[in-house]
């Protein structure tokens, strides 16, 4: 299909989805069957529209804030027996939803931090550089190592380096472990580390990484997480990869009838993720460790508590728009929603839903 026609087709598909309500958090109840669900969906759409509407502001924190959007494509593994990871920690104003600006603490340039990808057997050398104003640290859930020696607090302007051997394949979390940990997490200090099995994962052309997390937004733009909301577990925004609804506004293009692999992490600090792709079933999935005894077939939803990760493999059988959400709809309404859009369909015998 020519590029111009393909782009026009995608635009029409997305427009149709948006018109049907699929572009909002309400998509998750699409097809669930009842008029009550439809009413709830419409209410959720209205709530999200009100919550996410950008407002004009002259506040410097809002005007100058960088948009915390990120590419969902998972990084490729770079061969090497020693994997060197360098993370600079900053404090900066970031927009995490239209009109919502918070002071975040970061690993790297954005929240979440960069996806780290290694293999079993690799020696992973980690260096953190504290370029902020308070103490920070790092805790890697993929590491078998003494925390009091490796995960130490680092003063502003200082650095710390340690190494560990990757032993267990799976999707794991890394985060700041400096007390109070909940504040460092709520302000953005977390990310994903993928540990491939020895020899690597089977090749898949379409791989994506999704870190679900929440934000507790102060009424004053450019302030850190609101402590009252945080301690009462009342997030304003729940997002994939640090920005509410970013893959709804810009759908992720995938090829129909070709395998898709998603690496998913529930970073919390408080909420769980019920990761679900509308219009398909996960062919294979592993929660935490990629081990034969963890293999699960035919999941509709991946239920991940805060800090848990998963690998899911699936295909999208037909040309169209496929929403993905947390099936905890309160949090989907707050921004944990996106769209896959297939750009080309190849009909297979007996295929389709």
C-alpha positions as CSV (number, residue, x, y, z in Angstrom):
1,X,0.0,0.0,0.0
2,X,1.5,3.4,-0.9
3,X,2.6,5.5,2.1
4,X,0.1,8.3,1.4
5,X,-2.8,5.9,1.2
6,X,-1.6,3.9,4.3
7,X,-1.3,7.1,6.3
8,X,-4.8,8.2,5.2
9,X,-6.2,4.7,6.2
10,X,-4.6,5.0,9.6
11,X,-6.0,8.5,10.1
12,X,-9.5,7.2,9.2
13,X,-9.1,4.3,11.6
14,X,-8.0,6.5,14.5
15,X,-10.7,9.0,13.7
16,X,-13.3,6.3,13.8
17,X,-12.0,5.0,17.1
18,X,-12.0,8.4,18.6
19,X,-15.5,9.1,17.4
20,X,-16.6,5.8,19.0
21,X,-15.1,6.7,22.3
22,X,-12.1,4.4,21.8
23,X,-9.6,7.2,22.0
24,X,-10.5,7.9,25.6
25,X,-10.1,5.9,28.8
26,X,-13.7,4.7,28.2
27,X,-12.4,2.4,25.5
28,X,-11.7,-0.3,28.1
29,X,-15.4,-1.0,28.6
30,X,-16.1,-1.0,24.9
31,X,-17.8,-4.4,24.1
32,X,-18.4,-5.3,27.8
33,X,-22.0,-5.4,27.0
34,X,-24.3,-3.3,29.2
35,X,-25.9,0.1,28.9
36,X,-24.6,0.8,32.4
37,X,-21.1,0.2,31.1
38,X,-21.7,2.6,28.2
39,X,-23.0,5.3,30.6
40,X,-19.9,4.7,32.8
41,X,-17.7,5.0,29.7
42,X,-19.3,8.3,28.7
43,X,-18.9,9.6,32.2
44,X,-15.2,8.5,32.2
45,X,-14.7,10.3,28.9
46,X,-16.2,13.5,30.2
47,X,-14.0,13.3,33.4
48,X,-10.9,12.6,31.4
49,X,-11.6,15.5,29.0
50,X,-12.1,17.9,32.0
51,X,-9.0,16.6,33.8
52,X,-6.7,16.5,30.8
53,X,-7.7,19.8,29.1
54,X,-4.7,22.1,28.8
55,X,-5.0,25.5,30.3
56,X,-3.3,28.7,29.4
57,X,-0.8,29.7,32.1
58,X,1.9,32.4,32.5
59,X,3.5,30.5,35.3
60,X,7.2,30.0,34.3
61,X,7.1,26.4,35.6
62,X,4.3,25.7,33.1
63,X,5.6,27.8,30.2
64,X,9.2,26.4,30.3
65,X,8.4,22.8,31.3
66,X,9.5,20.0,28.9
67,X,6.9,17.5,27.8
68,X,7.6,14.1,29.4
69,X,6.7,12.0,26.4
70,X,8.8,9.0,25.4
71,X,9.1,6.5,22.5
72,X,7.7,3.2,23.5
73,X,10.0,1.1,21.4
74,X,12.1,-1.2,23.6
75,X,15.9,-0.8,23.1
76,X,17.8,-3.6,21.4
77,X,20.3,-5.7,23.3
78,X,23.9,-4.6,22.7
79,X,26.3,-7.6,23.0
80,X,29.0,-7.3,25.5
81,X,30.2,-9.3,28.5
82,X,30.4,-6.1,30.5
83,X,27.3,-3.8,30.3
84,X,28.1,-0.3,31.5
85,X,25.1,1.7,32.8
86,X,25.6,5.4,33.6
87,X,22.6,7.3,35.1
88,X,22.7,11.0,35.9
89,X,20.1,12.1,38.4
90,X,18.5,15.5,38.0
91,X,15.7,17.7,39.4
92,X,13.6,19.4,36.7
93,X,10.1,20.7,35.8
94,X,8.2,18.3,33.5
95,X,4.7,18.3,32.0
96,X,3.1,14.9,32.7
97,X,-0.3,15.7,31.3
98,X,-1.7,18.7,29.5
99,X,-1.5,21.6,31.8
100,X,0.0,19.5,34.7
101,X,3.6,20.3,35.6
102,X,5.5,18.8,38.4
103,X,9.0,18.9,39.8
104,X,10.4,15.4,39.1
105,X,13.6,13.7,40.2
106,X,15.0,11.6,37.4
107,X,17.3,8.8,36.4
108,X,18.5,10.3,33.1
109,X,16.5,13.0,31.2
110,X,12.9,11.9,31.8
111,X,10.6,9.8,33.9
112,X,10.7,6.8,33.9
113,X,14.5,6.4,33.5
114,X,16.0,4.7,30.5
115,X,15.2,1.0,29.9
116,X,18.3,-1.1,30.7
117,X,18.7,-4.4,28.7
118,X,21.2,-7.1,29.6
119,X,21.5,-10.9,29.4
120,X,22.1,-13.6,31.9
121,X,25.8,-13.9,32.5
122,X,26.6,-10.3,31.7
123,X,28.5,-8.3,34.3
124,X,26.5,-5.1,34.8
125,X,28.5,-2.1,36.0
126,X,26.3,0.7,37.3
127,X,27.4,4.3,37.9
128,X,25.1,6.9,39.4
129,X,25.9,10.6,39.3
130,X,23.9,12.7,41.7
131,X,23.3,16.1,40.1
132,X,20.5,17.1,42.4
133,X,20.3,18.8,45.7
134,X,19.4,15.9,48.1
135,X,20.7,12.3,48.6
136,X,19.7,9.6,46.1
137,X,20.6,6.0,45.5
138,X,19.6,3.1,43.2
139,X,18.1,-0.3,44.0
140,X,18.0,-2.9,41.1
141,X,15.5,-5.7,41.6
142,X,17.5,-7.8,39.1
143,X,20.6,-7.8,41.3
144,X,21.7,-10.5,43.8
145,X,23.9,-8.2,45.9
146,X,24.3,-6.9,49.4
147,X,22.2,-3.7,49.5
148,X,24.2,-2.0,52.3
149,X,27.3,-2.1,50.0
150,X,25.8,-1.5,46.6
151,X,22.6,0.5,47.1
152,X,24.1,3.3,49.3
153,X,23.0,6.9,49.5
154,X,25.0,9.3,47.3
155,X,25.3,13.0,48.3
156,X,24.7,15.8,45.8
157,X,27.7,16.2,43.5
158,X,29.0,12.7,44.2
159,X,29.0,9.4,42.3
160,X,28.9,5.8,43.1
161,X,29.8,2.7,41.1
162,X,29.2,-1.0,41.7
163,X,28.8,-4.2,39.7
164,X,26.6,-7.3,39.7
165,X,26.2,-10.4,37.6
166,X,22.9,-10.9,35.8
167,X,21.5,-14.2,36.9
168,X,17.7,-14.3,36.4
169,X,15.9,-13.5,33.2
170,X,12.8,-11.3,33.3
171,X,11.4,-7.8,33.6
172,X,12.5,-6.1,36.8
173,X,12.3,-2.6,38.4
174,X,15.0,-0.3,39.5
175,X,14.4,2.7,41.7
176,X,15.8,5.1,44.3
177,X,16.0,3.4,47.7
178,X,16.7,6.5,49.8
179,X,14.3,7.1,52.6
180,X,11.5,7.9,52.5
181,X,11.4,5.7,49.5
182,X,7.8,6.5,48.6
183,X,8.7,10.2,48.0
184,X,11.6,9.4,45.7
185,X,9.3,7.0,43.8
186,X,6.4,9.4,43.6
187,X,8.7,12.1,42.3
188,X,9.9,9.9,39.4
189,X,12.9,7.8,40.4
190,X,12.2,4.4,38.7
191,X,12.8,2.5,35.6
192,X,12.8,-0.9,33.9
193,X,15.6,-3.4,33.5
194,X,15.1,-6.3,31.1
195,X,17.3,-9.4,31.7
196,X,17.2,-11.7,28.7
197,X,17.8,-15.4,29.0
198,X,21.3,-16.7,28.2
199,X,21.5,-16.7,24.4
200,X,18.8,-14.1,24.1
201,X,15.0,-14.0,23.5
202,X,13.6,-15.4,20.2
203,X,13.8,-12.5,17.6
204,X,10.7,-10.4,17.4
205,X,10.6,-7.2,15.2
206,X,8.0,-5.4,17.2
207,X,9.0,-4.8,20.9
208,X,7.6,-2.2,23.2
209,X,8.3,-1.2,26.8
210,X,5.6,0.2,29.1
211,X,6.2,1.5,32.6
212,X,2.9,2.3,34.4
213,X,3.2,4.8,37.3
214,X,1.2,7.6,39.0
215,X,1.7,11.2,39.8
216,X,0.4,13.2,42.7
217,X,0.1,16.8,41.4
218,X,0.4,19.8,43.6
219,X,-2.0,22.7,43.1
220,X,1.2,24.8,42.6
221,X,2.8,24.0,39.2
222,X,6.4,22.9,39.4
223,X,6.2,21.5,42.9
224,X,7.1,17.9,43.9
225,X,4.5,15.3,44.6
226,X,1.6,16.4,46.9
227,X,2.3,14.6,50.2
228,X,-1.4,14.5,51.3
229,X,-2.5,12.9,48.1
230,X,0.4,10.5,48.1
231,X,-0.2,9.2,51.5
232,X,-3.9,8.9,50.9
233,X,-3.2,7.1,47.5
234,X,-5.1,9.6,45.5
235,X,-3.2,10.1,42.2
236,X,-4.2,12.8,39.7
237,X,-2.5,11.1,36.8
238,X,-1.7,7.5,35.9
239,X,0.4,7.0,32.8
240,X,2.4,4.7,30.6
241,X,5.9,6.0,30.2
242,X,5.5,9.2,32.1
243,X,2.8,11.1,30.2
244,X,-1.0,10.6,30.3
245,X,-2.6,9.3,27.1
246,X,0.5,9.9,25.0
247,X,-0.1,6.8,22.9
248,X,-3.8,7.6,22.5
249,X,-2.9,11.0,20.9
250,X,-0.1,9.3,18.8
251,X,-1.0,5.7,18.3
252,X,1.7,3.1,18.1
253,X,1.9,1.6,14.6
254,X,2.3,-2.2,14.4
255,X,2.0,-4.8,11.6
256,X,-1.0,-7.1,11.7
257,X,-0.4,-10.8,12.0
258,X,3.1,-10.4,13.1
259,X,4.2,-11.0,16.7
260,X,4.4,-8.2,19.2
261,X,6.3,-8.4,22.4
262,X,5.5,-6.1,25.3
263,X,7.7,-5.6,28.4
264,X,5.4,-4.2,31.1
265,X,6.3,-2.8,34.6
266,X,4.0,-1.6,37.3
267,X,6.3,1.0,39.0
268,X,3.6,2.3,41.5
269,X,4.5,3.6,44.0
270,X,1.0,2.6,45.1
271,X,-1.2,1.5,42.2
272,X,-1.2,-1.9,40.5
273,X,-1.5,-2.5,36.7
274,X,-4.1,-4.7,35.0
275,X,-2.5,-4.6,31.6
276,X,-5.0,-5.5,28.8
277,X,-5.0,-5.1,25.0
278,X,-8.6,-4.8,23.7
279,X,-9.2,-7.2,20.7
280,X,-6.6,-9.8,21.4
281,X,-5.4,-12.4,23.9
282,X,-1.8,-12.8,25.1
283,X,-0.4,-15.9,23.4
284,X,2.3,-16.3,26.0
285,X,3.2,-14.3,29.1
286,X,5.7,-14.5,32.0
287,X,5.3,-12.5,35.2
288,X,8.6,-11.5,36.7
289,X,11.1,-14.2,35.8
290,X,11.2,-15.6,32.3
291,X,11.2,-19.3,33.3
292,X,9.2,-22.2,31.9
293,X,7.4,-22.6,35.2
294,X,6.2,-19.0,34.9
295,X,4.9,-19.4,31.4
296,X,1.2,-18.6,31.1
297,X,-1.0,-19.2,28.0
298,X,-4.1,-17.3,26.9
299,X,-4.1,-14.4,29.4
300,X,-6.7,-11.7,28.9
301,X,-5.0,-9.4,31.5
302,X,-1.7,-9.2,33.3
303,X,-2.2,-8.4,37.0
304,X,0.9,-6.7,38.3
305,X,1.3,-5.3,41.8
306,X,3.7,-2.4,42.4
307,X,7.2,-3.4,41.3
308,X,6.2,-6.4,39.3
309,X,7.1,-6.8,35.7
310,X,6.0,-9.1,32.8
311,X,6.7,-10.1,29.2
312,X,3.7,-10.6,27.0
313,X,3.6,-11.8,23.4
314,X,0.6,-11.4,21.1
315,X,-0.6,-10.7,17.6
316,X,-3.2,-8.3,16.2
317,X,-5.1,-10.3,13.6
318,X,-6.9,-7.7,11.7
319,X,-6.3,-4.2,10.4
320,X,-7.7,-1.7,12.9
321,X,-7.2,0.2,16.1
322,X,-6.5,-1.8,19.3
323,X,-6.6,0.1,22.6
324,X,-4.4,-1.0,25.6
325,X,-5.2,0.0,29.1
326,X,-5.0,-0.8,32.7
327,X,-8.3,-2.6,33.3
328,X,-8.5,-0.7,36.6
329,X,-10.7,1.8,34.9
330,X,-10.4,4.6,37.5
331,X,-6.7,4.7,36.6
332,X,-7.4,4.3,32.9
333,X,-9.5,7.4,33.1
334,X,-6.6,9.2,34.7
335,X,-4.4,8.6,31.6
336,X,-3.2,4.9,31.5
337,X,-4.6,4.3,28.0
338,X,-3.1,4.0,24.5
339,X,-3.7,2.7,21.0
340,X,-2.0,0.2,18.7
341,X,-2.9,0.8,15.1
342,X,-2.2,-1.8,12.5
343,X,-0.9,-0.4,9.2
344,X,-1.1,-3.5,7.0
345,X,-3.2,-6.6,7.3
346,X,-2.3,-10.0,5.9
347,X,-5.3,-12.4,6.1
348,X,-4.3,-15.8,7.4
349,X,-6.4,-18.9,7.0
350,X,-8.9,-19.2,9.7
351,X,-7.6,-16.0,11.3
352,X,-9.5,-13.1,12.8
353,X,-11.9,-12.7,15.7
